[in-house]
Amino acid sequence: MTEKKNKLQGKSIVITGAAGFIGSCLVEKLNSLGETKLILVDAKEKANHPNLADKKYKNYIDRAFFLNWFEANHKDIKYVFHIGARTDTTEQNESIFNDLNLNYSKAIWNDCASYQIPMIYASSAATYGDGRQGYSDRHEFIPSLVPLNPYGRSKQQFDVWALEQEQAPPLWYGFKFFNVFGPNEYHKGRMASVIFHGFHQINETKKMKLFASNDSKIQDGEQRRDFIYVKELIDVLLHFYDHQFENGIYNLGTGKANTFNELASNIFSALELKKHIEYIPLPVDIAQSYQNFTEANTEKLLANSNYHYKYNFESAVHDYVNQYLKFGKII
């Protein structure tokens, strides 16, 4: 922790989306580093969520009242991690995303700018749409992106808005999360990672289902995504929290895409089982917004932060399967 942050020891860290997958993993990691002066923000009904069991924090705030609370208590806040969002890529109601992802994020940004509080926020690789324009996080490139669904558009709209602002937090980093997987995602249902669903399919049937290709140029299971382990993602967030780097938007993936066939093979390997894959048609409701390829360009992140990745894809999948999924364990 830097000298500047040591002077702020008496102040608290805000984490929105704290009961969710990534937010709760961030809370756990901060707890493990001795940080317990945390203000957790999420929906009222999630106050007793299993993801928050045994976590240490100062206060839990209903997200509906957080903005008023923030204005009244900003002097006690040293940093904001704005992780909370509506992330359902199949939801088509734009107004939900306008309220929860766009306007709510603008309000938090404006408060952080007014009160000079550093801020990290979660964007998404969904902003890249079908990937035809590449995966560069250069600021001049971002406004031209064309997402494929309302969720991606809400994240894109906020990224573009943030880049246009003259008044900004003293330090701010927006991270385009790629395909995140790991413990504490069990509650996401259909939106949980393919690794999560694949593990349970294999446990039940000794085989794993993958979507067949909807592109004649791509063989079944050879669709490729940049999968990043949540532990790695949290380490990157805290690396930026602990240091001062160039403000702006960064890709947060591994920089290396892997096929779904490789993903399945790694799960079977972790379970010491023979590989058995079944290919099924791509569901109609996601076919139009399905990304066959994503791969983070991490040049800017690595050049600015000198971060060193700790997991490769195989080791990350094996850790998730053998340390968490086998035991239904959360962190």
N, C-alpha and C positions, 0 to 999 in steps of 0.2 A: 504494500500500500504506500502511495506517495506521501511526501511530507504534508502536502496540502490536505489530503484526506485525513491524515492523523489529527489535524486541527479541527476536523469535523466529527470527531468520535462521538460526541454527544447527540448528533443528529441521526435521523432515520433514513432508510432507503424505502422507496415506494416500489411495489411490484404489482402491476395490473395483470389480470388473468392468472392470479396466484394459485387458484385451485386446479387449473388446467394442466395439461401435459408438460409443456415447457416451463411454465411459470412455477409449478411445484418443484420441478427439478432444480430450478434456480434457487428457490427458497432452501432446499436441502443443501445445496452446495455452499451457499452463504452461511448457513448454520454450521456446517463442518469447518468453516474458516473463522468461526467465532462471532459472526454477525447475527445478532438476535434483535436488534432495534429495527425491525422490519414492519412496514405498513402494507398489509395485504389487501388487495382490492379485487373483488369479483362479485358475481350475483349474490344476492342475499341468501338464496337457498343453498349456496355452496359453502356456507360458513363451516359446516361440519363434514365436508367432503373427505373421503378416505385419503386422498392425496395430501391432506394437511395434517393427518394424524401424526402426533409426536413432533410436529414442527414447532419451533420457537419463534415467536414474533410479538410485537408490541400491541398491534391493533388490527382488527379486520373491519374493512369499510365496505358497505354495500356500494357497488359501482354507480347506482342511481344517485347517491348522495356524495360521491367522492369529490366532484368538482367544487361543490360548496365547502366541503371539508378542507380541500387543498388550499383554497383561498384563505381560509381562516387559520390554517396551520403551516403555511409555507415556510415560515422561519425555522421550523423544526426539521425540514427536509433537506438532505444533501444530494440526493440522486433519485432519478426516476427511471425504472425499467418498464416501459409500456409494451407488455407482451400480449395483453388481452385483445381479442378480436373475435368476430364471427368468422369461422373458417370453413364452413360447409360449401364445397365447390359445386354442389348440386342445387343449392338454394337460388331461386331466380327472382326473388323479391328485392329489387334494388334499394327500396326504402330502408330495409333492415340494415344493409351494409352502409348506407349513407349515415344512419344514426349511430351505429356501433363502431364502424371502422373509420369512416371519414370525419364526420363532425366531432365525434368524441375525441379523436386523435388531435384534431385542430385545437380543441379547447385545452387539452393537456399541453400541447406545444406552446400555445400562447401564454399559459401560466408559467411554464418553465422559462420562456423568454422574458416575461415581465419580472420574475423573481430571481432570474439568473441561476437557475438550477440545471445542471447537466442532465441529459436525457439520451437513453437508448430506446429505439422503437423497432418493432418487428414489421418488416415488409415481407414480400413473398416472391418466389420464382414464378408464381402464376402470372406476374406482370409481364413475363416474356412471351406469353401466348404460345403460338405454334413453333417459336424458336427461329423462324425464318430470318429474323433480323439479328440473330446471334445472341450472346449472353454477356455482353459487355456492361459493366456498371459505370462507365464514364457518364458524367452528368449531362453532357451535351447530347448523349444518345438516348437517355431515359424518356424524354417527352414523346418520342416517336414510337414507343412500344404499344402493341395492340393486344391486350389480354383477351381471353376467350370466354370469360364468364363474369358475372357480377362481383364475385369475391375478388378476382384478379383486378377488375376495374377499380374497385374501392381502394385497393392497395396502391395501384398505379396513380390514381388521382391524388392520394395523399403525398406520395413521393414527389410528384410534379409540383404540388402546392408548396411543399417544404422547401424545394429548391428555389422557389420564387420569393420566399420571405426575406425581407430586409431585417426584421427583428427575429432573432433566433436565440435558443439557449446558448450559453457560453461554450459548451461542448455538446455536440449532438452527433449520433451515429444511427443511421437507419440500415438494418440488415435484411437483405432479401434471402429469407430462409428457403433452402431447397428441400428435398424430401427427408424430413426428420423422422427418426424412429428411435424407440427405446422405452425404458420403464416409465410407468405412469400414463401411458396412452390408452390403456385398456377401456376407458370410459367413452372413447370417441366413436364407438360403433363402426359403421361403415367407413368412416373417415380415418380409422386407425391404419397403421402402415401395412403394406403387403407382408412384411415379415411377421407381424403380430398375427394376422389372419392365417398365413401359411403355416406357422407353428401349430396352431390349433387344428387346422385341417389335417395336417400330418399326424397329429396325436390321435385324431378320431378315425381317420380313414387310411393312414399310411401312404397318402398321396397328396399332392398339392395342385390346386387349380390356378392357372394363369390366363390372362386374357389373350385370346388369339390376336394376331396382328390385323389391323384394319388398313394396312398399307402394303400393296403388292411388292414393294421394294424391301420390306422388312419381314423376316421369317418370324414365326410364332415364338414368343418369349425373348426375342432379340431387341425389343424396345429397350431403350437405355435411359436411366435416370441417374442423377447425382444424389446418392443417398448419404446423409450425414447422421452420425450417431448423436443422440441428444447430449451425451457427456462431452463430446467434442465441441458441439455448438455452445454449450454453457461455458466451457473454458475460453472460447473466443470472446464471448460477451464480457467475461470477467477480466480478460486480458485488456480489453478496451476500457473497462471501468477503472482498472488499476493504473492506466497510463494515459497520456495525452497525445492523441494522433490527429491527423487532419480530419476536420469535420466533413461529414457527407454520407453518401449511400454506398454500401459495400455488399457484394455477393457473399453469402455465407453457405457454402457447400464445400465439398472436398476438392473440387477441380478435376475430378475423374468420374466419368459416368460408367455404371455397371449395368449389365443386362439383367432382366428378370430371371432368365435361366441361371445366371451366376448366383443371383440372390437365392433361388430355390436350392441350388447345389450346396450353398453354404449352410442353409438350414438343415438339410439332410445330413451333411457332414457333421455339423455340431451335434446332431442326435445319433450319429453313427448308424444311419439307415441308408438303404439303397434308394437311389433317386427314382421317383415315379411322378411324372408331371402330366396333368391333363389340361388341355387348352379349351377354353370356353369363349363364346361370343362376347364381344364388348357390349355392355349394357347401353341401351339406346339413350338413356338420360345423360350419359357422360361422353358419348361418342364424339359429339361436336366440339367438345372442349378438352379432349384427351391429348396429353403431351407424349409423343412417342420418343422424344429425346430432350433431356435437359443436362446441362453441364456448366457449372459455375466457372466463369473466368475469374480466377482468384488473384490475378497479378497485382491489382491495386491493394487488396487486403494484405498480401504478403510483403509487398514493397513498403507499405506504410507502417506495418505493425511488426514485421519480422516474427510472426507467429509460426510455431512449428507444430504440425499435425502429429497427433499421438496414435491414432488408430488407422489401420487400413480397413477395407470393407470386410474382409474375412474375419479379422480379429474382432471387429465391432459386432458382427452378427453372432459370432461364437460367444462373446461376453454377454450379449443380450439374452440369448437362448439359455445358456448354462448358468448364469447368475440370477436371472429374473424370471423369464417365461416358464422355465421348468417348475418353479416354485410358486408362481403367481405372486411374486414379490414386487412391491413398489418401493420407492426411495423417498 
